[in-house]
Amino acid sequence: MSTETRIILSTVDNQTKAEEIATSLVSERLASCVNILPQILSIYRWKGQIEKEPETLLIIKTRGDRVDEVISRVAEIHPYEVPEVISLPIEKGHQPYLDWILAEASAQGGDR
């Protein structure tokens, strides 16, 4: 049984931009929380070349009904030409935490 909560992953080229995106999403109540994992290594093909770059990973927690808004907002403020912004369902979790995600990523907000 899945929940109404989602995790959205996005990578960015530096910590400062990651914090800017995270702060925007949380302050705009599009996300309840964003974890920032610095210094991951990404290897990918881009424009016919194999690239190897350090990146910062954002783990964004939000409501299922806010996913489209989060994707649009991240794409709007992201520095990449084609940013990674992918959504994954949270299948199970500690219910009070899942409830907190739902409350904080709503227009009314909530309290932990």
Number of C-alpha atoms within 10 A of each C-alpha: 5 10 16 15 23 24 20 20 18 22 22 20 18 14 17 11 15 24 16 12 21 23 15 16 23 18 13 15 20 26 29 23 22 22 14 17 14 17 14 12 12 14 10 12 10 8 7 7 8 9 11 11 11 15 19 22 24 24 18 24 29 32 25 18 15 17 22 11 13 23 19 12 16 18 18 12 13 21 12 12 7 8 16 17 18 12 20 13 14 18 11 11 12 7 10 10 11 19 17 17 24 24 20 23 26 18 10 8 13 14 7 9
